[in-house]
Amino acid sequence: MSTEIFATFGPACRDEAVLRNMVAVGLTGMRLNLSHMTLPEAADYINVYKNVTDSPKILIDMQGPELRVGKADITLEGTVDINRIGLPTVVINALEAGDELLLDDGKLLLKMTDTHNAEVLRGGFLKSRKSVKIKNKNIDMPVLTDHDIENIRLARDYSVSAVMQPFVRSGDDLKRVREILDRNGGEHIKIYAKIENRTGVENICDILPYCDVLVIARGDLGNDMPLWELPAVQKQIERACHKADKPYIVVTQMLQSMEHSPVPTRAEVSDIYHAVYHGAWGVMITAESAVGKYPVEAVKYLSKTAEVAENEKKQKSES
């Protein structure tokens, strides 16, 4: 099997036996989300993973120009004072009456009635440190935070295989990452460019020469457009990668139901199959392995479905 099968570190898979079983059913690499921690703080995850495989592939996902709420943990319903949800200052300063605010990858939706209060259009429980975006507005943010720069400097010391840079907008964003890696002995470390907004899609031809792998990150990408447009945009990115002979990974909600269910939906396995059949170099799960109840089973379904797609693709090419 040649498709890369990635999962995400988290409490659900920090046990050595669980990780060993994930490797046994097809896992080839692990993603570490550094939006919430540093590499030294994640050392236990890395060391356990090294114990269960001879060729650990560790991807570190940067915080980058992503905006998140601070301390929240509240139920949003009715109307809400936005000061209660810990919005970053740059978001508060950009808000105007009529703006729509997407929280937690769009699961929650607010509409500003004035600059301080919002009507909850799609409510629910908001956990701390979840994503936030003003619909149809771009907020200019630095490519890397100080937190990111320190983690990149340490990447070689922790056997990191690749840096995943979020919200890539241009090739210049990746040049900055490459510069810091090279200055700190990370010349061998690859760069994975995450496409998460329209700007990245529009500049895809400028981005591709500066990354080793491109990541179609459908969570935030789906927040930047009507969801019914997302499949077509995914295909547009795939075509650009094929033309440039650049490997790509498809991520987000591939097996979301398996956070709570031992068996995926038919739609989920179809999504994985078509991603691989149409050329994805890799597929990845996130919360399914980080906090889900069935991390081993999720990796197995991801791997087995990818294997069937590979075999079907091979048979077609030989016929």
C-alpha positions in Angstrom: 0.0 0.0 0.0 1.4 3.4 -0.9 -1.2 5.9 0.5 0.0 7.7 3.6 -2.3 7.2 6.5 -2.1 10.0 9.1 -3.7 10.3 12.5 -3.5 13.0 15.2 -2.0 12.8 18.6 -4.3 13.3 21.6 -5.5 11.8 24.9 -7.3 8.9 23.1 -4.1 7.5 21.6 -1.3 8.4 24.0 -1.1 4.9 25.3 1.6 2.8 23.8 -0.6 -0.2 23.2 -3.2 1.9 21.3 -0.5 3.5 19.1 1.0 0.1 18.4 -2.3 -1.2 17.3 -2.8 1.9 15.1 0.5 1.1 13.4 -0.5 -2.5 13.0 -3.7 -1.6 11.1 -2.0 0.8 8.7 -0.9 4.1 10.4 2.1 5.6 8.7 2.4 9.0 10.4 1.2 11.2 13.2 0.2 14.9 13.3 0.8 17.0 16.4 -1.3 20.1 16.8 0.9 22.8 18.2 -1.8 25.4 18.5 -2.2 24.4 22.1 1.3 23.2 23.2 5.0 23.3 22.5 7.3 20.6 21.3 8.8 20.0 24.7 5.4 19.7 26.2 4.6 17.1 23.6 7.7 15.0 24.1 5.8 12.2 25.8 3.6 11.7 22.7 6.6 11.7 20.4 8.6 9.3 22.6 5.7 6.8 22.8 5.3 6.9 19.1 9.0 6.3 18.5 8.7 3.2 20.7 6.1 1.5 18.4 7.6 2.1 15.0 11.1 2.0 13.4 10.2 4.9 11.0 8.2 7.5 12.9 6.8 10.2 10.6 5.9 13.2 12.8 4.1 16.3 11.4 3.9 19.4 13.5 0.9 21.7 12.7 1.7 25.3 13.4 -0.7 27.9 14.9 0.0 30.3 12.0 -2.4 33.1 11.1 -5.3 31.2 12.6 -7.7 33.0 15.0 -9.1 31.3 18.0 -11.3 32.2 21.0 -9.7 32.3 24.4 -11.3 30.9 27.5 -14.9 30.2 26.7 -16.7 27.0 27.6 -20.2 28.5 27.4 -23.5 27.6 25.8 -24.4 30.1 23.1 -28.1 30.8 22.6 -30.5 33.7 22.1 -28.4 36.8 22.2 -24.8 37.1 23.5 -22.4 39.8 24.6 -19.3 38.9 22.5 -17.0 39.9 25.4 -18.1 36.7 27.0 -16.5 34.5 24.4 -12.9 35.6 24.5 -12.5 36.9 21.0 -9.1 38.1 19.9 -8.7 41.9 19.9 -8.1 42.0 16.1 -11.5 40.3 15.6 -13.3 42.6 18.0 -11.8 45.6 16.2 -12.9 44.4 12.8 -16.5 43.5 13.7 -19.4 45.6 12.5 -23.2 45.3 12.8 -24.4 42.7 10.3 -21.2 40.7 10.3 -21.6 36.9 10.7 -19.2 35.2 13.0 -18.3 31.5 12.5 -17.0 29.6 15.5 -15.6 26.1 15.9 -15.2 25.4 12.2 -18.6 26.8 11.5 -20.5 24.7 13.9 -21.7 27.8 15.6 -22.9 31.0 13.8 -23.6 34.4 15.3 -24.8 37.6 13.6 -23.7 41.0 15.0 -26.6 43.2 15.9 -24.2 46.0 17.0 -20.4 46.1 17.7 -20.9 44.3 21.1 -23.9 42.0 20.8 -24.8 39.1 18.5 -27.8 37.0 17.7 -27.1 33.3 17.9 -28.2 31.8 14.5 -26.7 28.4 15.1 -26.1 27.7 18.8 -24.5 25.2 21.0 -21.6 24.7 23.4 -18.4 26.7 22.6 -15.3 25.2 24.0 -12.1 27.2 24.7 -9.5 27.7 21.9 -11.9 26.9 19.1 -11.5 28.7 15.7 -13.2 32.0 14.9 -13.7 33.7 11.5 -15.7 36.7 10.3 -17.6 35.6 7.3 -16.3 37.2 4.0 -13.7 39.3 5.8 -9.9 38.7 5.8 -7.8 39.8 8.8 -4.2 40.3 8.0 -2.1 38.2 10.4 1.6 37.4 10.6 2.7 34.1 8.9 4.2 32.7 12.1 3.7 33.5 15.7 6.6 33.6 18.2 5.2 30.3 19.5 5.5 28.9 16.0 9.1 30.1 15.4 10.3 28.5 18.7 8.7 25.2 17.7 10.3 25.3 14.3 13.7 26.0 15.8 13.3 22.9 17.9 11.9 20.7 15.1 15.2 18.8 14.3 15.8 18.0 18.0 12.4 16.2 18.2 12.8 14.2 15.0 10.1 16.2 13.2 9.5 15.0 9.6 7.5 17.9 8.3 6.0 21.3 9.3 2.4 21.9 8.4 1.9 25.6 7.7 -1.8 26.7 8.1 -3.6 29.3 6.0 -0.9 29.6 3.4 -1.7 32.6 1.2 1.4 32.8 -1.1 4.8 31.3 -1.8 6.3 34.0 0.4 4.6 32.4 3.5 6.5 29.2 2.9 9.8 30.9 2.1 9.7 32.2 5.7 9.1 28.7 7.1 12.0 27.3 5.0 14.3 30.1 6.1 13.8 29.3 9.8 14.1 25.6 9.3 17.4 25.9 7.3 18.9 28.2 9.9 18.3 25.7 12.6 19.5 22.5 11.0 16.2 21.5 9.5 17.1 21.4 5.8 15.8 17.8 5.6 12.4 18.7 7.1 9.6 19.0 4.6 6.9 21.7 4.4 3.3 20.8 4.0 1.2 23.8 2.9 -2.4 23.8 4.2 -4.9 25.5 1.9 -7.7 26.9 4.1 -9.1 30.0 2.4 -9.9 31.5 -1.0 -6.7 33.4 -1.1 -4.7 30.2 -0.9 -6.8 28.7 -3.7 -6.4 31.7 -5.9 -2.6 31.7 -5.4 -2.2 27.9 -5.7 0.2 28.1 -8.6 2.5 30.5 -6.6 2.3 28.2 -3.5 3.0 24.8 -5.1 6.7 25.3 -6.0 7.6 26.1 -2.3 5.9 23.1 -0.6 6.7 19.4 -0.6 3.1 18.4 0.0 -0.1 20.3 -0.2 -2.9 19.8 2.3 -6.5 20.3 1.3 -7.8 21.4 4.7 -11.6 21.3 4.2 -12.5 22.6 7.7 -11.6 26.2 7.4 -11.7 26.1 3.6 -15.4 25.3 4.0 -15.9 28.3 6.2 -14.6 30.6 3.4 -17.3 29.7 0.9 -20.8 28.1 0.7 -20.3 24.4 1.5 -21.9 23.3 -1.7 -19.0 24.9 -3.5 -16.3 23.1 -1.5 -16.3 19.8 -3.5 -15.6 21.7 -6.8 -12.9 23.7 -5.1 -11.3 20.5 -3.8 -11.3 19.2 -7.4 -9.7 22.4 -8.6 -6.9 22.1 -6.1 -6.4 18.4 -7.0 -6.1 19.3 -10.7 -3.5 21.9 -9.9 -1.5 19.4 -7.9 -1.7 16.8 -10.7 -0.5 19.3 -13.2 2.4 20.3 -11.0 3.2 16.7 -10.0 2.8 17.7 -6.4 1.6 15.2 -3.8 -1.5 16.2 -1.7 -3.4 15.1 1.4 -7.1 15.4 2.0 -8.2 16.1 5.6 -11.2 17.1 7.8 -14.2 15.0 8.8 -13.1 11.9 6.9 -14.5 9.7 9.7 -16.1 12.2 12.0 -18.9 9.8 13.1 -16.2 7.5 14.5 -15.5 10.0 17.3 -18.5 8.2 18.9 -19.3 5.2 16.7 -17.2 2.0 16.0 -18.5 2.0 12.4 -18.3 4.9 9.9 -21.1 6.1 7.7 -21.3 5.0 4.1 -20.7 8.6 3.0 -17.5 8.7 4.9 -15.9 5.6 3.4 -17.0 6.9 -0.1 -15.3 10.2 0.6 -12.0 8.4 1.5 -12.3 6.0 -1.5 -12.8 8.9 -4.0 -10.0 11.0 -2.4 -7.5 8.2 -2.9 -8.9 6.9 -6.3 -8.6 10.4 -7.7 -4.9 10.8 -6.6 -4.5 11.8 -3.0 -1.0 10.9 -1.7 -2.3 10.8 1.8 -5.5 11.0 4.0 -5.7 12.1 7.6 -8.0 12.0 10.6 -7.8 14.5 13.5 -10.3 14.4 16.3 -11.2 10.8 15.5 -7.9 9.7 16.9 -7.1 12.6 19.2 -10.2 12.4 21.4 -12.4 9.8 19.7 -13.5 6.6 21.3 -12.2 4.3 18.5 -8.8 5.5 17.3 -7.6 2.1 16.2 -10.9 1.3 14.3 -10.8 4.7 12.6 -7.3 4.1 11.3 -8.3 0.6 10.1 -11.2 2.0 8.1 -9.1 4.7 6.7 -6.4 2.3 5.7 -8.6 -0.5 4.3 -10.7 1.9 2.3 -7.6 3.5 0.8 -6.3 0.1 -0.1 -9.4 -0.8 -2.0 -9.3 2.5 -3.9 -5.6 1.8 -4.8 -6.4 -1.7 -6.0 -9.3 -0.5 -8.1 -7.1 2.3 -9.6 -4.4 -0.2 -10.4 -6.8 -2.6 -12.1 -8.2 0.2 -14.2 -4.8 1.2 -15.4 -3.9 -2.3 -16.3 -7.1 -3.0 -18.3 
